[in-house]
Every structure is written in C-alpha cells, then in structure tokens.
Amino acid sequence: MSAAHTHRAEDAADGDGHTTRARQLLAEERASIDNIDAALVNLLAERFRHTQRVGRLKSEHGLPPADPAREEQQMARLRRLADESGLDPEFAEKFLRFIVTEVIRHHEQIRDADDA
C-alpha cells in the first residue's frame, strides 16, 4: 500500500478532516523550524566571524586563547537568559560550552599559525 493511499485511508477514516488539518499544522510548524534553523546557522556564522577577529587580536597581543573568567561570566549570563526565556539552563550551558570549546580551538590554531 502506498503512503498516499494510506494517508487517504486515514483521512477517510477520520471523517471530519482532523488528520488533514493536523498534517497542515505539522507542515507549518516544520517550515517555522526550518526557518529558525537557517537563522541559527547564520547567527553562528556571524558569531564565529567575530570570535575569529578576537582570536587574531589575542594572538597579536600575546594573550591566551582561553579566558576562563570571561567564559564563566558568559555561562552565568546564558543560564539566566535561558531561564528567563523558558529554555532549560543546563541545555543552554552545554550548547555554549560546545561553542566556546570550538572557539578556543580556533584561537589556538590562529596562535599556532602566527608562531610558525
């Protein structure tokens, strides 16, 4: 049985179109999620452009790639923002820690390239 046939059978069994409406709503929600994902990628790209400049500044002035005090301030700030926005603060912190780890790796690469 084809997927289209299965959907039509479900719609017919539903009788009043609730399944069809549910599929429409699902498609709308997924389209919104796709748009948000695109925005997140663009925001991350913009963020990394800035952190690359920070990495170059650090390297040029002999500053270490990592700044633990700044990182902890950012973690506290992000947890607070997440809580205010109804997002799990632990998830937000894990997400930012992943990003910060990648940023530090980039900063180390910049430093190492400048030392070569």
N, C-alpha and C positions, 0 to 999 in steps of 0.2 A: 504494500500500500504506500503510495507516495505521500510526502509531507503535506502537499497541498490538499490531497484528498482527506488526510487525517484532520487538517485544520477545518475544512468544510464540514466534516462529520461532527467535529466538536462544536462548531458554531450552530449547526442544526440541532444538536442535542441540547445546546444551551437555550435555544428558543428565543430569547429576547435580545441577543446581541451583546451580552456582557463579555463574552470571550473576545469578540471583535474589538470592543471598546478597550478591554484590558491590553490587547496587543497594540492598539494605537497609543495608549498611555505609556506602555513599555518602550515603544519606539521613540516617543518624545523624550522620555527620561534618558534613554541611551544616547540620543542626539545631544542632550544637555551635557551628559558625562563626557562625550567625545569632545565637545567644545571646551569644557573645563580642562580636560587632559591636554589639549593643544595649548591652552593658556598657561598651564603649569610648565610645559616644556619650554615655552617662550620665556617665561619668568626665570626658570632655572638657567637658561642660556644667558639671559641678561645678568643674572647674579654672578655667574661664572666669568663673564667679561670683566665685571668689577673686581672679583677676587683675583683674577689674573693680574690686573693692574696693581692690586695690593701686594701680590707676590713679587712683582718686579720692584716695587718701592722697598719692600723688606730686603730683598737681595741687594739692591743698590746701596742700602744704608747699613748692611751687616746685621739686620735684625733676624731673629729666629723665625722659621716657618710657622711655628705654633705659638699661640698666645693663650695659655690656659686660663688666665684671669678673664680675658675677653670672651672666651668660649663659655665659661661658666655664667657670665652675665647674660650672654645670648640664650643659654639654656633656660635660665630662670625667666627671662623675658618671654621666650617662646611658650614655656609651660603656662605662664599667666595668660598670654593671648589665646592659647588653645582652650584653656578653661573658660575664658570669657566667651569664646565662640562655640562652646559645646562640643569641642573635639577632645578626645582622650589625650591628656597631657603626656602620658607615657609614650603613646604613639608619636606625638609631635616631637618629643625629645629624641626618640630613636631615629626619626626621619632627619632631624637636624644633625645629629651625631654622624649619620651616614654622609651627609653633605660636607660637614666640617672635615671629616677624615679624608674625603676626596680633595677638598681644597688644600689641606696640609700637604697631601701627596703632590699636588700641582706646585705648591710653593717650594717643596724640596727639589722638584725637577728644575724649576727656574733657578734656584740657588746653585744646584749642581752644574747646570749648563753655564752659568756665569763664572763658576770657579774653574771650569775646564779651559 
